[in-house]
Amino acid sequence: TPKKQWSLNDFEIGKPLGKGKFGRVYLAREVKSGFIVALKVIFKEQIEKYRLHHQLRREMEIQTSLRHPNVLRLYGWFHDEKRIYLILEYAHGGELYRELRKTGRLPEKEAAIYIASLTQALAYCHEKHVIHRDIKPENLLLDHEGRLKIADFGWSVQSRSKRHTMCGTLDYLAPEMVENKAHDYAVDNWTLGILCYEFLYGVPPFEAERQTDTFRRIMKVDLSFPSTPDVSAEAKNLISQLLVKDSSKRLSLQKIMEHPWIIKNVT
Ligand SMILES: COc1ccc(/C=N/Nc2[nH]nc(C)c2C(=O)Nc2cccc(NC(C)=O)c2)cc1
């Protein structure tokens, strides 16, 4: 069937869900089917200002092609003279970030389930040659069943170097990223280690007052585990096997799924 040409008339716009970097996200309903979606509105002038046009197009082509239960779907897009509209899957639970901030940190079982979901989503992305999805808590959404969805494709179209200078935080970037070296799939394995630590302790492992200190802590892999909360040895073992400076020595996605902490908490 030829690709349907969507337009704003196909949707009833509901409440604003929140603001992305380049525009707002609204709850919306496709009129004919009643299907609920999230409509992300991106201002063309913003995209032109940062010269992100082709990157946005590439990211949208990538996300449209990805089909995985833990990757937020991009169903399609359309534009008018001022704006680009992304028709995205609606995840009722919103940002995982909010839950993390509310509870402070996650129980080990819940953290392990999220890490396993992320690992499977990344394994799928890697086999489709898609890397570095800039996975950090605010880019992770939860659906109505609490299932994790990687949702960062929509606006994270900055080329990696620009992203560093953007207001984003360094906390999640692997050493080779921070040094702006060529990086490969293993950056995502590092980020899984960062996220696992943050899920369990409530803060990322190399957090510091100033970015220069975070930078130094990442480069040194200055990793330490506070004595409280009391986190299991298996969890610390997994984190320590991911936060390894030499990217070739980080635990593979396959090995993560076989790790005792995952097996104990997920199956
Ligand atoms: C403020 O409380 C909220 C609670 C739940 C939501 C659900 N958002 N669900 C989404 N499904 N697909 C997409 C894309 C989104 C989305 O972008 N949400 C979004 C965007 C910007 C900020 C937030 N904030 C939070 C707290 O979730 C959510 C959004 C806001």
The ligand as an SDF file (V2000), in Angstrom:
LIG
                    3D

 30 32  0  0  0  0  0  0  0  0999 V2000
    4.0270   15.2610   32.9450 C   0  0  0  0  0  0  0  0  0  0  0  0
    3.5280   13.9520   33.1220 O   0  0  0  0  0  0  0  0  0  0  0  0
    3.5590   13.1600   32.0210 C   0  0  0  0  0  0  0  0  0  0  0  0
    3.1900   11.8320   32.1830 C   0  0  0  0  0  0  0  0  0  0  0  0
    3.2060   10.9710   31.0980 C   0  0  0  0  0  0  0  0  0  0  0  0
    3.6000   11.4300   29.8660 C   0  0  0  0  0  0  0  0  0  0  0  0
    3.6400   10.4900   28.7600 C   0  0  0  0  0  0  0  0  0  0  0  0
    4.3990   10.7020   27.7030 N   0  0  0  0  0  0  0  0  0  0  0  0
    4.3850    9.7780   26.7850 N   0  0  0  0  0  0  0  0  0  0  0  0
    4.9780    9.8070   25.5640 C   0  0  0  0  0  0  0  0  0  0  0  0
    4.6730    8.8630   24.6780 N   0  0  0  0  0  0  0  0  0  0  0  0
    5.3320    9.0690   23.5280 N   0  0  0  0  0  0  0  0  0  0  0  0
    6.0910   10.1660   23.6820 C   0  0  0  0  0  0  0  0  0  0  0  0
    6.9610   10.7090   22.5740 C   0  0  0  0  0  0  0  0  0  0  0  0
    5.9100   10.6810   24.9640 C   0  0  0  0  0  0  0  0  0  0  0  0
    6.6030   11.8520   25.4830 C   0  0  0  0  0  0  0  0  0  0  0  0
    7.3750   12.4770   24.7560 O   0  0  0  0  0  0  0  0  0  0  0  0
    6.4030   12.2060   26.7390 N   0  0  0  0  0  0  0  0  0  0  0  0
    7.0390   13.2660   27.3810 C   0  0  0  0  0  0  0  0  0  0  0  0
    7.6270   14.3400   26.7070 C   0  0  0  0  0  0  0  0  0  0  0  0
    8.2200   15.3490   27.4250 C   0  0  0  0  0  0  0  0  0  0  0  0
    8.2480   15.3160   28.7980 C   0  0  0  0  0  0  0  0  0  0  0  0
    7.6390   14.2310   29.4620 C   0  0  0  0  0  0  0  0  0  0  0  0
    7.6500   14.2660   30.8260 N   0  0  0  0  0  0  0  0  0  0  0  0
    7.3590   13.2100   31.6520 C   0  0  0  0  0  0  0  0  0  0  0  0
    7.4370   13.5150   33.1100 C   0  0  0  0  0  0  0  0  0  0  0  0
    7.0720   12.1130   31.2450 O   0  0  0  0  0  0  0  0  0  0  0  0
    7.0490   13.1980   28.7540 C   0  0  0  0  0  0  0  0  0  0  0  0
    3.9610   12.7630   29.6860 C   0  0  0  0  0  0  0  0  0  0  0  0
    3.9380   13.6330   30.7700 C   0  0  0  0  0  0  0  0  0  0  0  0
  1  2  1  0
  2  3  1  0
  3  4  1  0
  3 30  2  0
  4  5  2  0
  5  6  1  0
  6  7  1  0
  6 29  2  0
  7  8  2  0
  8  9  1  0
  9 10  1  0
 10 11  1  0
 10 15  2  0
 11 12  1  0
 12 13  2  0
 13 14  1  0
 13 15  1  0
 15 16  1  0
 16 17  2  0
 16 18  1  0
 18 19  1  0
 19 20  1  0
 19 28  2  0
 20 21  2  0
 21 22  1  0
 22 23  2  0
 23 24  1  0
 23 28  1  0
 24 25  1  0
 25 26  1  0
 25 27  2  0
 29 30  1  0
M  END
$$$$
